[in-house]
Amino acid sequence: MINVDKNNPSPEWIAEMRKRFEVEREVDRALTYKLEKRAGPAYKTIPLQTLVDGVKALIAANVSGDFEIKNPHWLAGGASKLQMGFDLDWQRPGVGRELTRMVLRSDLAEALHATSRAREFQIVNAIKTVLPVPPVFWYDNTGEYLPYPSIVYGFAEGVTKPSNATSGVSGLGTFMPKDVREKLAPQFTQHMANLHTFDFRNAELSAFDIPQLGTQNAHWAVNWWDRVWAEDADEEVPLVALASAWLHKNAPAVDKLSVVHGDFRTGNYLFRESDCQITTWLDWELARIGDRHQDLAWSTSRAFSIMAEDGKTVLVSGLMPKDAFLEAYEKASGLSVDKKSLHYYQVFNAYAMVAMTLGTSYRVARNGKSHQDVLLAWLLGVGYMLLDEMRDLIEQGA
Amino acid sequence: MQLRPDIQIQTVIKAMMEDVIPAMDQTNQLAMQSAQLTIGTLTMIAQHLPLAYRFDCDELSRLVDTAKLLEEQADGGSQTTVAVDNLRLAQAVAEDVLSRAKAEPGEILDAIRSLRTATGDTVRAVYEEGAEQVIKTVESTVLNSSKQQLLRDRSWLLMQGWEPDPESVPAIESLLPAIAKG
């Protein structure tokens, strides 16, 4: 690993990172923004009023006419975001005077993902015709109005798990009762099919670069996490070096480009408990235009699977057996599942998760950049199980 | 191993100070005092941990010197003779231990990190320039050595609960051989 002070990155080293790893332009901007801010102050508790003032300024820059923010309150935001719920009394275009429930999602001084709010805004807006997503109103991509980059969504109703279900941190290991998962599983599959067959070519996605058919999208994807690892990791892991080289060497050619969610799994959708209808898909910050097998591999990852009541059936994303899921996906989407590509993206996803947990979690916690450093330091430990999974997958061959 | 006591202690102290203590009943004197002592103790552990080995070696070294002097100076009856014999035995054991305590933990960690980096660079270089067969051989070597190390890493962190089948991971005590005596 390069002998540099990653906690105080120099402009020369930042330039070197940008030059060495070819990624999409907006991904580059977000990662560069992270590095340029790194030597700055650690995260300090933000008063709710600071967020209220910031969101007022953001709305004022985007909305004409009077408005009022009512009932601001904290919402749980997980390890990567601060969230504030509020009601906006405003003249909503096309609707008239309305009290709209909204959610501000704010980045931290540094978090598990250094991503773009512009990309998140665009993809959610684009995808709303084929998937249930919350309305998205405004965003602050560079912390111009708020302490950190932020985005404002409409409030989405629903739960991530039944009230009596158990789960680990970040919704991992959520156990859904049989009657619930039987209703959710077909929707889960159909929604992924809808996403991957969405015609993105005419959508406003200027914050995304569209790769060529072939291997370019895979190299961009690997470069993204190569760069995260290079920027964030403290100690080198020889297996990570091997995985990166393996991924570049074995990059599969994509036959059809799709919008890829990047974190498509149980825990990232909400559903109504009364009828188990999925009401919204969340967490679009890792979305990209790429290979559908990335989502397929993510959803079927061991990390997001649970064991059924019989103690022998592994349920992908806690919902259904893997073969049943893939078969249903092919039927719903009309797209084929290529086993070699699926295997490749299983390695890729493990690689990305290793970079996030062993690399970024360490760096964020080390520099005190989040409101949950102790959780990030704890999450760091899962990196070794993920490394082991990645090792097994590489050993199985390309 | 990236998950080391330094970052664990640092983040626990921060969580205590910024999340836990402000949420506590500030009038509960026992709880507040215990919380402050918890932070103080953790801060002291963080300060002592990197120096604990050096501290002990330093003490052992001076004890050996003192023992040698006492062995020459001590004179008395049979009780003294027995005590000096025992002192001589303990001093010999201590000298053996000291003779094997050549590197500090920090030096070992530095060497690990340096070798990890050099290994990673070698892997990258081979994938960039090596023939297919060389790549295959190197890949096999790294996968095999990683398997051994990862078993220990996972065992080290077993209590975190990440393992889908924890019974299949041996206890860390059984995976770490004792350091050989000279």
Boltz contact constraints between the chains, C-beta under 6 A:
constraints:
  - contact:
      token1: [A, 1]
      token2: [B, 117]
      max_distance: 6.0
  - contact:
      token1: [A, 235]
      token2: [B, 2]
      max_distance: 6.0
  - contact:
      token1: [A, 235]
      token2: [B, 113]
      max_distance: 6.0
  - contact:
      token1: [A, 235]
      token2: [B, 116]
      max_distance: 6.0
  - contact:
      token1: [A, 236]
      token2: [B, 116]
      max_distance: 6.0
  - contact:
      token1: [A, 236]
      token2: [B, 117]
      max_distance: 6.0
  - contact:
      token1: [A, 236]
      token2: [B, 120]
      max_distance: 6.0
  - contact:
      token1: [A, 238]
      token2: [B, 119]
      max_distance: 6.0
  - contact:
      token1: [A, 238]
      token2: [B, 120]
      max_distance: 6.0
  - contact:
      token1: [A, 238]
      token2: [B, 123]
      max_distance: 6.0
  - contact:
      token1: [A, 238]
      token2: [B, 142]
      max_distance: 6.0
  - contact:
      token1: [A, 239]
      token2: [B, 146]
      max_distance: 6.0
  - contact:
      token1: [A, 241]
      token2: [B, 120]
      max_distance: 6.0
  - contact:
      token1: [A, 241]
      token2: [B, 123]
      max_distance: 6.0
  - contact:
      token1: [A, 241]
      token2: [B, 124]
      max_distance: 6.0
  - contact:
      token1: [A, 242]
      token2: [B, 123]
      max_distance: 6.0
  - contact:
      token1: [A, 242]
      token2: [B, 142]
      max_distance: 6.0
  - contact:
      token1: [A, 245]
      token2: [B, 124]
      max_distance: 6.0
  - contact:
      token1: [A, 245]
      token2: [B, 127]
      max_distance: 6.0
  - contact:
      token1: [A, 358]
      token2: [B, 2]
      max_distance: 6.0
  - contact:
      token1: [A, 362]
      token2: [B, 2]
      max_distance: 6.0
  - contact:
      token1: [A, 365]
      token2: [B, 7]
      max_distance: 6.0
  - contact:
      token1: [A, 365]
      token2: [B, 11]
      max_distance: 6.0
  - contact:
      token1: [A, 366]
      token2: [B, 7]
      max_distance: 6.0
  - contact:
      token1: [A, 373]
      token2: [B, 11]
      max_distance: 6.0
  - contact:
      token1: [A, 373]
      token2: [B, 14]
      max_distance: 6.0
  - contact:
      token1: [A, 374]
      token2: [B, 11]
      max_distance: 6.0
  - contact:
      token1: [A, 374]
      token2: [B, 12]
      max_distance: 6.0
  - contact:
      token1: [A, 374]
      token2: [B, 15]
      max_distance: 6.0
  - contact:
      token1: [A, 377]
      token2: [B, 7]
      max_distance: 6.0
  - contact:
      token1: [A, 377]
      token2: [B, 8]
      max_distance: 6.0
  - contact:
      token1: [A, 377]
      token2: [B, 11]
      max_distance: 6.0
  - contact:
      token1: [A, 380]
      token2: [B, 3]
      max_distance: 6.0
  - contact:
      token1: [A, 381]
      token2: [B, 3]
      max_distance: 6.0
  - contact:
      token1: [A, 381]
      token2: [B, 157]
      max_distance: 6.0
  - contact:
      token1: [A, 381]
      token2: [B, 160]
      max_distance: 6.0
  - contact:
      token1: [A, 382]
      token2: [B, 162]
      max_distance: 6.0
  - contact:
      token1: [A, 384]
      token2: [B, 153]
      max_distance: 6.0
  - contact:
      token1: [A, 384]
      token2: [B, 154]
      max_distance: 6.0
  - contact:
      token1: [A, 385]
      token2: [B, 162]
      max_distance: 6.0
  - contact:
      token1: [A, 387]
      token2: [B, 150]
      max_distance: 6.0
  - contact:
      token1: [A, 388]
      token2: [B, 150]
      max_distance: 6.0
  - contact:
      token1: [A, 391]
      token2: [B, 143]
      max_distance: 6.0
  - contact:
      token1: [A, 391]
      token2: [B, 146]
      max_distance: 6.0
  - contact:
      token1: [A, 395]
      token2: [B, 143]
      max_distance: 6.0
